[in-house]
Amino acid sequence: SSSSTEKFYRIPEGKGPHSVGCTDLMTEDAAEGSFLRLYYPACDATDIEEARWIPDKEYYQGLSDFLNMYRVVGERLFHYYVGSVTCPAKSNAAFKPGEKYPLLIFSHGLGAFRTIYSAICIEMASQGFIVAAVEHRDESASATYFCKRRSVSESQEETAPNLEKEWIYYRKLKTGEEERCLRHKQVQQRAQECIKALNLILKINSGEEITNVLHSDFNWNSLKDSVDTSRIAVMGHSFGGATVIESLSKEIRFRCGIALDVWMLPVGDDIYQNSVQQPLLFINSEKFQWAENILKIKKLISNDTNKKMITIKGSVHQSFPDFTFVSGGIIARFFKLKGEIDPNEAIDISNHASLAFLQKHLSLKKDFDQWDSLVDGIGPNVIPGTNIDTSPAEPE
Ligand SMILES: CCN(CC)CCN(C[C@]12C[C@](c3ccc(C(F)(F)F)cc3)(C1)C2)C(=O)Cn1c(SCc2ccc(F)cc2)nc(=O)c2c1C=CC2
């Protein structure tokens, strides 16, 4: 139905010149493999349906756990409200060959998973990026799974597919457990998973055969020689922002990084000894800011002109994940899923600043420099640095 509420509940489409496709990839049949959703420039196709936004009911169960709801309540609530939501990318659409695309690895936040930052990933793909949104197996995701290959005998029954999903749910902090210690261990695993995803995409780009444990009819060979292997960046939200910092310090092939509302707690102290040489853009919401977090960001930026921070006025922590678009009414207000700024305006500022920063530091030949002023915090609803005062209190 084209009822007026529909536009309110849709994830925004990509605004760039390319149609966008998406497909899921899982390698190996263990938790050590890679698991990612690929968003990519696709050939125009009207007959292909959009991808499911949250593909398995177990993600509703995981979200309920994460939000301290009862699973029987949460699962039904999520199914009712978002069970039919699709993301504006064509499922397994044909990849658009012909040019080498820069590569972006995206890392999700605490309690999130690979599919719920599709507004950002789809916009980047529509602008000519290949985007690999990884799903982390560090128990920070609401839910994730790997596939145990069933033994031949078990899969004898022709009905049961020989693919058995083994689910890993969000690990709550145990009482008395030191949060910093757990999160520091997790951020290291997260960085390794981003590097593994990078290597997997480069392997596909070289034309090597890969085994996708998820049986989709996407032709992975069509990606051969389509990645611009010298133009690779890493991006992430909150815990995923800390993963960006850790990934940059561990992998020089990530030429630059973008941290959206970074959560600095998981980042180790060694990071401040100039471990991050690459350019880094911090895009903050107005509300997710406190002195300790901001001081760590400022310490990392120190006086490096290639490291910048901007704040989007009127935005909140949830202005970056997709729930800010698909939620409405009391739920959105109760969980602060929207700020004062219109969700589409906020994500446009974030995406445009990201594109301008990527053009500058990946030497892209596009027109994203039209948004350079945003990277300096100049423009409507954006300010340079942060809006909180972190200077030590003046002596009385
Ligand atoms: C009570 C749980 N308590 C756990 C420690 C704190 C929970 N919390 C605030 C929440 C996430 C909230 C949320 C989402 C989504 C709905 C929904 F209804 F729309 F689905 C509702 C309510 C509940 C806003 C956060 O963790 C914030 N946060 C996030 S939120 C990432 C996320 C997760 C699931 C999503 F569906 C969407 C986005 N990612 C991070 O990396 C970090 C933090 C904090 C520090 C580091």
The ligand as an SDF file (V2000), in Angstrom:
LIG
                    3D

 46 51  0  0  0  0  0  0  0  0999 V2000
   19.9200   -2.5420   27.7030 C   0  0  0  0  0  0  0  0  0  0  0  0
   21.0700   -2.9500   26.8840 C   0  0  0  0  0  0  0  0  0  0  0  0
   22.3300   -2.3110   27.2470 N   0  0  0  0  0  0  0  0  0  0  0  0
   23.3350   -3.3070   26.8350 C   0  0  0  0  0  0  0  0  0  0  0  0
   24.6910   -2.9800   27.2600 C   0  0  0  0  0  0  0  0  0  0  0  0
   22.5820   -0.9770   26.5630 C   0  0  0  0  0  0  0  0  0  0  0  0
   21.8950   -0.9880   25.1770 C   0  0  0  0  0  0  0  0  0  0  0  0
   22.3450    0.1220   24.3020 N   0  0  0  0  0  0  0  0  0  0  0  0
   21.3970    1.2040   24.0660 C   0  0  0  0  0  0  0  0  0  0  0  0
   20.3340    0.7090   23.1200 C   0  0  0  0  0  0  0  0  0  0  0  0
   20.5570   -0.1560   21.8770 C   0  0  0  0  0  0  0  0  0  0  0  0
   19.1030    0.1400   21.9990 C   0  0  0  0  0  0  0  0  0  0  0  0
   17.9680   -0.3010   21.1230 C   0  0  0  0  0  0  0  0  0  0  0  0
   18.2210   -0.6940   19.8270 C   0  0  0  0  0  0  0  0  0  0  0  0
   17.1440   -1.1020   19.0330 C   0  0  0  0  0  0  0  0  0  0  0  0
   15.8600   -1.1160   19.5640 C   0  0  0  0  0  0  0  0  0  0  0  0
   14.7290   -1.5450   18.6960 C   0  0  0  0  0  0  0  0  0  0  0  0
   13.6380   -1.7060   19.4050 F   0  0  0  0  0  0  0  0  0  0  0  0
   14.4860   -0.6190   17.7670 F   0  0  0  0  0  0  0  0  0  0  0  0
   15.0570   -2.6800   18.1050 F   0  0  0  0  0  0  0  0  0  0  0  0
   15.6100   -0.7320   20.8660 C   0  0  0  0  0  0  0  0  0  0  0  0
   16.6830   -0.3110   21.6730 C   0  0  0  0  0  0  0  0  0  0  0  0
   19.1910   -0.1850   23.4750 C   0  0  0  0  0  0  0  0  0  0  0  0
   19.4130    1.5810   22.3050 C   0  0  0  0  0  0  0  0  0  0  0  0
   23.5740    0.0900   23.7160 C   0  0  0  0  0  0  0  0  0  0  0  0
   24.3120   -0.8620   23.8540 O   0  0  0  0  0  0  0  0  0  0  0  0
   24.0390    1.2780   22.8330 C   0  0  0  0  0  0  0  0  0  0  0  0
   25.2510    0.8100   22.1140 N   0  0  0  0  0  0  0  0  0  0  0  0
   25.1670    0.2530   20.8740 C   0  0  0  0  0  0  0  0  0  0  0  0
   23.6360    0.0740   20.1430 S   0  0  0  0  0  0  0  0  0  0  0  0
   23.9260   -0.8330   18.6200 C   0  0  0  0  0  0  0  0  0  0  0  0
   22.6680   -1.4500   18.1770 C   0  0  0  0  0  0  0  0  0  0  0  0
   22.2790   -2.6790   18.7080 C   0  0  0  0  0  0  0  0  0  0  0  0
   21.0640   -3.2290   18.3340 C   0  0  0  0  0  0  0  0  0  0  0  0
   20.2620   -2.5350   17.4420 C   0  0  0  0  0  0  0  0  0  0  0  0
   19.1090   -3.0780   17.0820 F   0  0  0  0  0  0  0  0  0  0  0  0
   20.6440   -1.3190   16.9070 C   0  0  0  0  0  0  0  0  0  0  0  0
   21.8460   -0.7800   17.2920 C   0  0  0  0  0  0  0  0  0  0  0  0
   26.2380   -0.1830   20.2020 N   0  0  0  0  0  0  0  0  0  0  0  0
   27.4840   -0.1070   20.7580 C   0  0  0  0  0  0  0  0  0  0  0  0
   28.4720   -0.5060   20.1360 O   0  0  0  0  0  0  0  0  0  0  0  0
   27.5760    0.4640   22.0690 C   0  0  0  0  0  0  0  0  0  0  0  0
   26.4770    0.8940   22.7250 C   0  0  0  0  0  0  0  0  0  0  0  0
   26.7920    1.3910   24.0070 C   0  0  0  0  0  0  0  0  0  0  0  0
   28.1590    1.2640   24.1620 C   0  0  0  0  0  0  0  0  0  0  0  0
   28.7490    0.6750   22.9360 C   0  0  0  0  0  0  0  0  0  0  0  0
  1  2  1  0
  2  3  1  0
  3  4  1  0
  3  6  1  0
  4  5  1  0
  6  7  1  0
  7  8  1  0
  8  9  1  0
  8 25  1  0
  9 10  1  0
 10 11  1  0
 10 23  1  0
 10 24  1  0
 11 12  1  0
 12 13  1  0
 12 23  1  0
 12 24  1  0
 13 14  1  0
 13 22  2  0
 14 15  2  0
 15 16  1  0
 16 17  1  0
 16 21  2  0
 17 18  1  0
 17 19  1  0
 17 20  1  0
 21 22  1  0
 25 26  2  0
 25 27  1  0
 27 28  1  0
 28 29  1  0
 28 43  1  0
 29 30  1  0
 29 39  2  0
 30 31  1  0
 31 32  1  0
 32 33  1  0
 32 38  2  0
 33 34  2  0
 34 35  1  0
 35 36  1  0
 35 37  2  0
 37 38  1  0
 39 40  1  0
 40 41  2  0
 40 42  1  0
 42 43  2  0
 42 46  1  0
 43 44  1  0
 44 45  2  0
 45 46  1  0
M  END
$$$$
